[in-house]
Amino acid sequence: MAFYRSDPTMSAQLAELLDRLSKEGRPGLRNNVSITWISYRQQNPNSCSGVGAGWSEKRLLYPASVVKLIYAIAIEAWLQK
């Protein structure tokens, strides 16, 4: 389920960042991380109005702690206010 439109420029920037971090002493980073990067260019975005890039975004992951996920959602809601 894609909730953003893929942006080739953002994808290239993400790949370059992962390459740089791997060369700076984080070997195997590409295989151990999953990233979804979304940019909303509107003040009040609609669903599916974002553009973005992903790395291993289709890989299914189980969060280490569901509580941490809930805290992250609460922090995001707090920051939005």
HUKA-V726910 format. One record per backbone hydrogen bond with DSSP energy under -0.5 kcal/mol. CO is the residue of the C=O (numbers start at 1). NH is the residue of the N-H. If there is no record, write none. Layout:
BEGIN
<<CO,NH> <CO,NH>>
END
This chain:
BEGIN
<<1,3> <3,48> <3,50> <5,52> <6,8> <7,11> <8,12> <9,13> <10,14> <11,15> <12,16> <13,17> <14,18> <15,19> <16,20> <17,21> <18,22> <19,23> <20,24> <21,26> <22,25> <22,26> <26,29> <28,31> <28,32> <29,32> <29,33> <35,55> <36,38> <37,53> <39,41> <39,51> <43,45> <46,49> <50,5> <51,39> <52,7> <53,37> <55,35> <56,59> <61,63> <65,69> <66,70> <67,71> <68,72> <69,73> <70,74> <71,75> <72,76> <73,77> <74,78> <75,79> <76,80> <77,81> <78,81>>
END
